[in-house]
């Protein structure tokens, strides 16, 4: 079924001259932050994007969504992200292009097998399926793989991939639903810190006074960031995502198969 995307159209406007929180940058991370802050009850949230949503690095992200991560805390973020993606379309009415064929990480050395075994001892921290499987099971799940050096596999049935653009549009719909304002094209030209702890956010359309600012402009940001709250995209750190909007960077050899979750065989 072809997924319908909500076409974003916007006229440049600030809408207000004061805000509790101003987010700079309309990629997946900035829009996700607006969504989560507004949903948590912080209504006075304004996002400013100089071009259009996803116009930066988000639009060409690979969109891989994996539960696996060697760290427990980031694994928790991955787990949360996947669960969010599973229900976001129902919540916002916007298709996200989320597919969960599952993934297999391959161990071809004894050291790697030991690492997989260690990761399995930590799997109970979060209620997400993960299995250490034999070479026979690896071949059963992915028959095209050359098995000459395969010693074991780490199987995550819920892993998959998502369309970063559609995901961002769904998060934008949710952010607006909960009261956030997304304004673009509005370029931030300067930031001034005031003695009372607030900020002046300068744009060609005027100035917004903000209690706090969050820079999610990534590599597109310029100028001074002194005393600015800088949000790192945690999913880009392996990662992304639970890979929030996954970038496809990974140290693991991962295989996806389009055959459903297939977890019954491990129970």
Helices and strands as residue ranges (DSSP letters): E 18-24, H 28-39, E 45-49, G 57-60, E 64-65, H 72-92, E 103-107, H 110-121, G 123-125, E 131-133, H 135-141, E 152-156, E 160-161, H 164-177, E 181-184, E 188-193, E 199-203, E 206-215, G 218-220, E 229-230, G 234-237, E 254-256, G 263-266
